Amino acid sequence: MPKLKPNTIIPTDVEEALIQTGIDSDPDAYSLTDAEWAAVQPFVKMGRPKAEITKERITIRLSRDVLASFRATGQGWQTRVDGALRQYILEHPFSDV
């Protein structure tokens, strides 16, 4: 059980029974049985799905002015750096070494 915050009020058994009676009398409310709770699977979807083709994380040293120019374009600047390098490679093919 997680650590509770200070001043947390935990209902007594009598209060809990009254709460449960109210839940049971509400036609729109539904209480899960212990077996149903045991079968519950957490649904956690964190972040966006993984891309089929992923990029590689590297460290690269760039001139301050070049980096400042790309960063000034806002969010997605790293993708634009990737695009600029890709365009350069297409326009300036490297000869086989």
KOLZA-58623 format. One record per residue (C-alpha): residue in three letters; chain; y, z, x. Coordinates in pm, whole numbers. Example, Ala and Ser with C-alpha at 12.3 -4.5 7.8 and 13.67 -1.06 7.14 Angstrom:
// KOLZA-58623
lomi = ala	tordren = A	v = -450	w = 780	u = 1230
lomi = ser	tordren = A	v = -106	w = 714	u = 1367
This chain:
// KOLZA-58623
lomi = met	tordren = A	v = 0	w = 0	u = 0
lomi = pro	tordren = A	v = 344	w = -86	u = 139
lomi = lys	tordren = A	v = 581	w = 189	u = 243
lomi = leu	tordren = A	v = 805	w = 278	u = -50
lomi = lys	tordren = A	v = 1181	w = 309	u = -26
lomi = pro	tordren = A	v = 1331	w = 657	u = -43
lomi = asn	tordren = A	v = 1407	w = 775	u = -398
lomi = thr	tordren = A	v = 1136	w = 552	u = -547
lomi = ile	tordren = A	v = 1027	w = 699	u = -880
lomi = ile	tordren = A	v = 656	w = 668	u = -946
lomi = pro	tordren = A	v = 554	w = 705	u = -1313
lomi = thr	tordren = A	v = 332	w = 997	u = -1406
lomi = asp	tordren = A	v = -10	w = 933	u = -1560
lomi = val	tordren = A	v = 138	w = 1005	u = -1906
lomi = glu	tordren = A	v = 425	w = 760	u = -1848
lomi = glu	tordren = A	v = 184	w = 500	u = -1714
lomi = ala	tordren = A	v = -32	w = 538	u = -2027
lomi = leu	tordren = A	v = 277	w = 488	u = -2249
lomi = ile	tordren = A	v = 375	w = 180	u = -2053
lomi = gln	tordren = A	v = 22	w = 38	u = -2086
lomi = thr	tordren = A	v = 21	w = 112	u = -2462
lomi = gly	tordren = A	v = 345	w = -86	u = -2494
lomi = ile	tordren = A	v = 197	w = -375	u = -2297
lomi = asp	tordren = A	v = -121	w = -375	u = -2506
lomi = ser	tordren = A	v = 78	w = -379	u = -2832
lomi = asp	tordren = A	v = 283	w = -682	u = -2726
lomi = pro	tordren = A	v = 112	w = -1004	u = -2844
lomi = asp	tordren = A	v = 289	w = -1205	u = -2573
lomi = ala	tordren = A	v = 180	w = -978	u = -2287
lomi = tyr	tordren = A	v = -150	w = -1015	u = -2107
lomi = ser	tordren = A	v = -315	w = -760	u = -1879
lomi = leu	tordren = A	v = -563	w = -885	u = -1623
lomi = thr	tordren = A	v = -896	w = -710	u = -1591
lomi = asp	tordren = A	v = -1009	w = -573	u = -1255
lomi = ala	tordren = A	v = -1241	w = -874	u = -1216
lomi = glu	tordren = A	v = -956	w = -1115	u = -1289
lomi = trp	tordren = A	v = -731	w = -939	u = -1035
lomi = ala	tordren = A	v = -1009	w = -964	u = -775
lomi = ala	tordren = A	v = -1026	w = -1340	u = -831
lomi = val	tordren = A	v = -650	w = -1393	u = -791
lomi = gln	tordren = A	v = -568	w = -1605	u = -488
lomi = pro	tordren = A	v = -224	w = -1583	u = -332
lomi = phe	tordren = A	v = -17	w = -1898	u = -370
lomi = val	tordren = A	v = 207	w = -1927	u = -70
lomi = lys	tordren = A	v = 366	w = -2255	u = 19
lomi = met	tordren = A	v = 579	w = -2219	u = 328
lomi = gly	tordren = A	v = 807	w = -2496	u = 446
lomi = arg	tordren = A	v = 752	w = -2864	u = 414
lomi = pro	tordren = A	v = 409	w = -3027	u = 457
lomi = lys	tordren = A	v = 299	w = -3131	u = 805
lomi = ala	tordren = A	v = 380	w = -3492	u = 889
lomi = glu	tordren = A	v = 93	w = -3724	u = 974
lomi = ile	tordren = A	v = 273	w = -3829	u = 1291
lomi = thr	tordren = A	v = 434	w = -3529	u = 1454
lomi = lys	tordren = A	v = 686	w = -3515	u = 1735
lomi = glu	tordren = A	v = 632	w = -3343	u = 2067
lomi = arg	tordren = A	v = 853	w = -3050	u = 2166
lomi = ile	tordren = A	v = 1006	w = -3099	u = 2510
lomi = thr	tordren = A	v = 1292	w = -2971	u = 2722
lomi = ile	tordren = A	v = 1546	w = -3229	u = 2832
lomi = arg	tordren = A	v = 1877	w = -3196	u = 3015
lomi = leu	tordren = A	v = 2163	w = -3404	u = 2870
lomi = ser	tordren = A	v = 2528	w = -3437	u = 2965
lomi = arg	tordren = A	v = 2750	w = -3195	u = 2776
lomi = asp	tordren = A	v = 2964	w = -3473	u = 2627
lomi = val	tordren = A	v = 2658	w = -3666	u = 2503
lomi = leu	tordren = A	v = 2510	w = -3355	u = 2346
lomi = ala	tordren = A	v = 2844	w = -3254	u = 2192
lomi = ser	tordren = A	v = 2881	w = -3602	u = 2039
lomi = phe	tordren = A	v = 2541	w = -3585	u = 1870
lomi = arg	tordren = A	v = 2584	w = -3223	u = 1756
lomi = ala	tordren = A	v = 2921	w = -3313	u = 1605
lomi = thr	tordren = A	v = 2739	w = -3545	u = 1362
lomi = gly	tordren = A	v = 2589	w = -3240	u = 1190
lomi = gln	tordren = A	v = 2243	w = -3149	u = 1074
lomi = gly	tordren = A	v = 1974	w = -3395	u = 1185
lomi = trp	tordren = A	v = 2140	w = -3468	u = 1519
lomi = gln	tordren = A	v = 1809	w = -3436	u = 1705
lomi = thr	tordren = A	v = 1657	w = -3705	u = 1484
lomi = arg	tordren = A	v = 1955	w = -3927	u = 1566
lomi = val	tordren = A	v = 1898	w = -3868	u = 1940
lomi = asp	tordren = A	v = 1536	w = -3976	u = 1886
lomi = gly	tordren = A	v = 1656	w = -4287	u = 1702
lomi = ala	tordren = A	v = 1906	w = -4375	u = 1974
lomi = leu	tordren = A	v = 1637	w = -4347	u = 2243
lomi = arg	tordren = A	v = 1397	w = -4554	u = 2031
lomi = gln	tordren = A	v = 1661	w = -4825	u = 1983
lomi = tyr	tordren = A	v = 1733	w = -4831	u = 2357
lomi = ile	tordren = A	v = 1363	w = -4879	u = 2435
lomi = leu	tordren = A	v = 1339	w = -5169	u = 2188
lomi = glu	tordren = A	v = 1648	w = -5338	u = 2333
lomi = his	tordren = A	v = 1561	w = -5266	u = 2699
lomi = pro	tordren = A	v = 1183	w = -5295	u = 2741
lomi = phe	tordren = A	v = 1049	w = -5134	u = 3057
lomi = ser	tordren = A	v = 854	w = -5360	u = 3291
lomi = asp	tordren = A	v = 496	w = -5261	u = 3367
lomi = val	tordren = A	v = 474	w = -5044	u = 3676
